[in-house]
Amino acid sequence: MAKIRVLCVWLLLVCLLAKPAAVAAEDPGEADKGQEAVLIDAPSGILMEAETGAVLFEKDADTRRSPASITKIMTLILIFDALEAGKLTMEEQVTTSAHAKSMGGSQVYLEEGETQDVETMIKCIVIASGNDASVAMAEHISGSEQEFVRRMNERAGELGMENTNFEDCCGLTDSPNHYTTARDIAVMSRELITKYPKILEYSSIWMENITHITKQGTKEFGLTNTNKLIRSYEGCVGLKTGSTSVAKYCLSAVAGRKGITLISVVMAAPDYKVRFRDAASMLNYGFSRCSIYIDRKLKELPKVLVRKGKKDTVPLKVEKQFKYLDTSGNPIGRISRKLRIHREVEAPVKKGAQAGELVYFSDGKEIGSVPILYDKTVPRITYKDCVKKILEIL
């Protein structure tokens, strides 16, 4: 009998000691953290949703590293800035200098004195990662690569890329002073694809020919996209690869599914297979968890009554389109809105001043809001205005 009691006590102790371990293993939060920890093998990476800029996953995203040809994303931003500003046209001819021709690494073999139009140069940069084409465009826009690089760093500062410094426009340099981070790459990738979505028409091209016309004659040259995910990953439309002995293998991949666009950045992967596998792994993770709501059908807002104003009412407008990103992995619930404004206001009313807010709910739970602004200025009525009104009535 005593032996049975001892055995029972021993079994009870075993069960009690084992219980905390079982509870810890069942904690979904810990399980998610474990899954994220092994999501990529590369030392640095980040996953960003393009519409909102929300970060869905990151690993050592702020360590400065050599970006190799991912540098060219900023080069492309400046090219499209110049196009938007009217300082450049797609048909404009660009002449290749001796310096541009001398670039090694990835190139499209432009000859000194050879001309190509801007659109062709863009294709050479984004599809085949042409260093020679990048330098030729930098010199064409800014007069010299050095001046163009100064502007690249200035633009990086404008975007809040605090851990970035460029020393050339193509990423060929091994200088330790040429660096960026996975986070900063995601930021400049987002700027390029959201402000200039036309770039995705070029970055999604798998193969295309260009024509070299030089003193030696005319010949075709084939451009092949360095981003293999274009063919192997559903929805992938860009953006830029990079690799050097210092940088190892880098990638900024852009893919879209069901209205959601994700940016997956990998830095310093040990080989090209890991680079593409890690990027695809992050994209899969993001698409499995993301749902986005964008209010594209906003109803007309009511006018607000104005007391003591030169006008009786003032129109309203929404400051910006409402966007909500859900990363729970569950579908977004029924969306409802509530307009919170004063029904009457006293003049003067200034255009652009906040009049209230439009609040959004998902299944009754508040998920965000956007400011409502006055859309016109309404000055306060004067004695002279009152007399004028009376005379008009008479």
C-alpha positions in Angstrom: 0.0 0.0 0.0 2.8 2.4 0.9 4.5 1.7 -2.4 1.3 2.6 -4.3 1.0 5.9 -2.4 4.7 6.7 -3.3 4.0 5.9 -7.0 0.9 8.2 -7.0 2.8 11.1 -5.5 5.6 10.6 -8.0 3.2 10.6 -11.0 1.5 13.8 -9.6 4.8 15.6 -9.4 5.7 14.7 -13.0 2.4 16.0 -14.3 2.7 19.3 -12.4 6.3 19.9 -13.6 5.4 19.1 -17.2 2.4 21.5 -17.3 4.2 24.8 -17.7 6.2 23.5 -20.6 3.0 22.4 -22.4 1.4 25.8 -21.8 4.4 27.6 -23.2 4.4 25.4 -26.3 0.8 26.2 -26.9 1.3 30.0 -26.7 0.4 31.2 -30.3 2.4 34.4 -29.8 5.6 32.4 -29.1 4.9 30.1 -32.0 4.6 33.1 -34.4 7.9 34.6 -33.1 9.5 31.2 -33.8 8.1 31.1 -37.3 9.3 34.7 -38.0 12.8 34.0 -36.7 13.4 31.3 -39.3 11.6 33.1 -42.1 14.8 34.1 -43.9 18.4 32.9 -43.8 20.0 36.1 -45.0 21.3 38.4 -42.2 19.2 41.4 -43.2 15.7 41.6 -44.6 12.4 43.5 -44.4 8.9 43.1 -45.7 6.8 46.3 -46.3 3.3 46.9 -47.6 3.6 49.5 -50.4 0.3 51.4 -50.0 0.6 52.2 -46.3 4.3 51.7 -45.7 3.6 49.3 -42.8 6.4 46.9 -41.9 5.2 43.3 -41.7 8.5 41.6 -40.9 12.1 42.7 -40.3 15.4 41.1 -39.4 18.4 43.3 -38.6 16.8 45.9 -41.0 18.9 48.9 -39.8 22.5 47.5 -40.1 24.4 49.3 -42.8 25.6 47.1 -45.7 26.8 47.5 -49.2 23.8 47.4 -51.6 25.5 46.7 -54.9 23.2 47.4 -57.9 20.2 48.0 -55.7 21.8 51.5 -55.6 20.2 51.9 -59.0 16.7 52.3 -57.4 17.7 55.8 -56.4 19.2 56.4 -59.8 15.8 55.5 -61.3 14.0 57.8 -58.9 16.1 60.8 -60.1 15.5 59.8 -63.7 11.7 59.8 -63.2 11.9 63.0 -61.1 13.5 64.6 -64.1 10.9 63.2 -66.4 8.1 64.5 -64.2 9.7 67.9 -63.9 9.8 68.2 -67.7 13.6 68.3 -67.7 13.8 65.0 -69.7 11.7 63.1 -72.2 11.5 59.4 -73.0 12.5 60.2 -76.6 15.5 62.3 -75.7 18.8 61.0 -76.9 21.6 60.2 -74.4 25.2 60.0 -75.5 27.6 57.5 -73.9 30.9 59.1 -72.6 34.2 57.4 -72.3 33.7 57.2 -68.6 30.3 55.6 -68.9 31.7 53.0 -71.4 34.6 52.2 -69.0 32.2 50.8 -66.3 32.8 47.1 -65.5 30.5 44.6 -63.9 27.0 44.3 -65.3 26.8 46.3 -68.6 25.0 46.5 -71.9 28.2 47.3 -73.8 27.5 50.8 -74.8 30.3 52.3 -77.0 31.7 55.8 -76.5 29.7 58.2 -78.6 26.8 55.8 -78.9 23.3 57.3 -78.4 20.2 55.6 -77.0 16.9 57.2 -76.0 16.0 57.7 -72.4 13.4 54.8 -72.4 16.0 52.4 -73.7 18.5 53.5 -71.1 15.8 52.9 -68.4 15.3 49.4 -69.7 19.1 48.8 -69.7 19.2 49.9 -66.0 16.2 48.1 -64.6 16.2 44.9 -66.7 19.9 44.1 -67.3 21.4 46.3 -64.5 23.6 48.2 -66.9 26.3 50.1 -65.0 27.3 51.9 -68.3 23.7 53.0 -68.9 23.4 54.3 -65.3 26.5 56.5 -65.5 25.4 57.7 -69.0 22.1 58.8 -67.6 23.7 60.4 -64.5 26.0 62.5 -66.7 23.1 63.4 -69.0 20.9 64.7 -66.2 23.5 66.4 -63.9 26.6 67.0 -66.0 28.7 64.6 -64.0 28.3 61.4 -62.0 29.7 63.2 -59.0 26.9 65.9 -59.1 24.3 63.2 -59.7 25.5 61.3 -56.6 25.3 64.5 -54.6 21.6 64.7 -55.6 21.1 61.0 -54.8 22.2 61.6 -51.2 20.1 64.7 -51.0 17.0 62.8 -52.2 17.8 60.0 -49.7 17.7 62.6 -47.0 14.4 63.9 -48.1 13.0 60.4 -47.8 14.3 60.0 -44.3 16.9 57.4 -45.3 19.2 58.1 -42.3 21.5 55.1 -42.8 22.3 55.6 -46.4 25.2 57.2 -48.3 26.0 56.8 -52.0 29.4 57.2 -53.6 28.4 56.2 -57.1 25.2 55.8 -59.1 25.4 52.1 -60.0 26.7 50.3 -56.9 29.9 49.0 -58.4 32.1 50.5 -55.8 33.5 48.5 -52.9 33.9 51.6 -50.7 32.9 51.2 -47.1 31.3 54.7 -47.4 28.8 53.4 -49.9 26.1 51.8 -47.8 22.4 51.5 -47.0 20.0 49.3 -45.0 17.2 46.9 -45.7 14.8 49.5 -44.3 16.1 52.3 -46.4 16.0 50.1 -49.5 12.3 49.4 -48.8 11.7 53.2 -48.3 13.2 54.1 -51.7 11.6 51.2 -53.4 8.2 52.3 -52.1 8.9 55.9 -53.3 9.8 54.6 -56.8 6.8 52.3 -57.4 4.1 54.4 -55.7 5.2 57.7 -57.2 6.2 56.3 -60.6 4.3 53.1 -61.1 5.3 53.1 -64.8 8.7 51.6 -63.7 6.9 48.3 -63.1 6.1 48.1 -66.8 9.9 48.0 -67.4 10.9 45.9 -64.3 8.5 43.2 -65.2 10.0 42.6 -68.7 11.7 39.3 -68.8 13.6 39.6 -72.1 13.9 42.4 -74.8 16.4 43.4 -77.5 18.0 46.8 -78.0 19.9 47.9 -81.0 23.5 49.2 -80.9 24.2 51.7 -83.7 27.9 52.6 -83.7 30.8 53.2 -86.1 31.3 49.5 -86.3 27.7 49.0 -87.6 24.4 47.9 -86.2 23.8 44.9 -84.0 21.1 43.5 -81.7 21.8 43.0 -78.0 19.5 41.0 -75.7 18.5 42.2 -72.3 17.6 39.5 -69.8 16.0 40.3 -66.4 18.4 39.6 -63.5 15.3 39.1 -61.2 14.3 35.5 -61.6 11.2 35.9 -59.4 9.6 37.6 -62.4 9.1 34.2 -63.9 8.9 32.0 -60.8 6.8 34.0 -58.3 3.1 34.7 -59.1 2.5 38.5 -59.1 6.1 39.5 -59.1 6.7 42.7 -61.2 10.1 43.9 -60.0 12.3 45.5 -58.9 16.1 45.3 -58.6 18.8 42.8 -57.9 22.4 43.5 -56.8 25.6 41.5 -56.1 29.3 42.1 -55.5 31.9 40.2 -53.5 31.4 42.8 -50.7 27.6 43.1 -50.8 27.0 39.4 -51.6 23.5 38.9 -53.0 20.8 41.5 -52.5 17.3 42.0 -53.9 14.3 44.3 -53.7 11.3 42.3 -54.9 7.9 43.7 -55.6 4.8 41.6 -56.0 1.1 42.2 -56.1 -1.9 40.0 -55.3 -5.6 40.9 -54.8 -4.9 44.6 -54.6 -2.0 44.3 -52.1 1.5 45.2 -53.1 4.4 44.0 -51.0 8.1 45.0 -51.1 10.5 42.2 -50.0 14.1 43.3 -49.4 17.0 40.8 -48.8 20.6 41.9 -48.1 23.9 40.0 -47.9 22.4 36.5 -48.8 25.2 34.0 -49.3 24.1 33.0 -52.8 21.5 33.9 -55.4 19.3 30.9 -54.5 19.0 32.1 -50.9 18.3 35.6 -52.1 15.3 34.6 -54.2 14.1 32.0 -51.7 14.2 34.5 -48.8 12.3 37.1 -50.8 9.6 34.6 -51.8 9.3 33.4 -48.2 8.7 36.9 -46.9 6.2 37.6 -49.7 4.3 34.3 -48.9 4.2 35.3 -45.3 2.8 38.8 -46.1 0.2 37.7 -48.5 -1.1 35.0 -46.1 -1.7 37.7 -43.4 -2.6 40.9 -45.2 -6.0 42.3 -46.1 -6.4 46.0 -47.1 -9.3 48.3 -47.3 -9.2 51.5 -49.3 -12.2 53.8 -49.4 -12.6 54.4 -53.1 -16.3 55.3 -53.1 -16.5 58.2 -50.8 -20.0 59.9 -50.8 -20.4 63.6 -51.2 -19.9 65.5 -48.0 -22.5 67.9 -46.7 -21.9 71.7 -46.6 -21.6 73.4 -43.3 -23.7 76.5 -42.4 -21.6 79.7 -41.8 -22.8 82.4 -39.4 -21.7 86.0 -40.1 -20.0 85.0 -43.3 -20.0 86.4 -46.9 -21.3 83.0 -47.9 -24.0 81.0 -46.1 -22.3 77.7 -46.4 -18.8 76.2 -46.9 -18.0 72.9 -48.7 -15.9 70.2 -47.2 -13.3 67.7 -48.5 -11.4 64.7 -47.2 -7.7 65.4 -46.6 -6.7 62.0 -48.0 -8.0 58.7 -49.0 -8.5 56.3 -46.1 -6.4 53.1 -46.1 -6.4 50.4 -43.5 -4.1 47.4 -43.5 -5.1 44.3 -41.4 -2.3 41.8 -40.7 -4.1 39.4 -38.5 -4.6 36.9 -41.3 -8.4 37.3 -41.0 -10.7 39.0 -43.5 -11.7 42.6 -42.8 -15.2 42.9 -41.3 -18.1 45.1 -42.4 -16.9 48.7 -42.8 -19.0 51.6 -41.5 -18.3 55.3 -41.3 -19.3 58.1 -39.0 -18.9 61.8 -39.9 -17.9 64.0 -36.9 -18.2 67.7 -37.8 -19.9 70.9 -36.4 -23.1 71.5 -38.4 -22.5 75.3 -38.1 -19.4 77.5 -37.9 -18.8 81.2 -37.4 -16.8 83.2 -40.0 -14.1 83.7 -40.9 -13.4 80.2 -42.2 -10.0 79.4 -43.7 -9.6 76.9 -46.5 -7.6 73.8 -45.4 -8.5 74.2 -41.7 -9.8 71.1 -40.1 -13.6 70.9 -39.8 -13.8 67.4 -38.2 -13.0 63.8 -39.0 -14.5 60.8 -40.8 -14.1 57.8 -38.5 -14.1 54.2 -39.9 -15.2 51.0 -38.1 -14.9 47.3 -38.8 -17.7 45.3 -37.3 -18.3 48.2 -34.9 -14.6 48.5 -33.8 -12.8 51.8 -34.7 -9.9 51.2 -37.1 -8.9 54.8 -38.0 -10.0 58.2 -39.3 -9.1 60.9 -41.8 -9.4 64.7 -41.3 -12.2 66.6 -42.9 -11.1 70.1 -44.1 -12.9 73.2 -45.2 -12.6 73.4 -49.0 -13.0 77.2 -49.4 -12.3 80.4 -47.5 -15.3 82.3 -46.2 -14.4 85.9 -45.0 -16.5 87.5 -42.2 -19.3 89.7 -43.5 -18.7 93.5 -43.0 -21.2 96.4 -42.5 -20.6 97.3 -46.2 -21.6 93.8 -47.3 -24.8 93.9 -45.2 -25.8 97.2 -46.8 -25.1 95.8 -50.3 -27.3 92.8 -49.5 -30.2 95.0 -48.4 -29.9 97.1 -51.5 -30.0 94.0 -53.7 -33.2 92.8 -52.0 -34.8 96.2 -52.4 
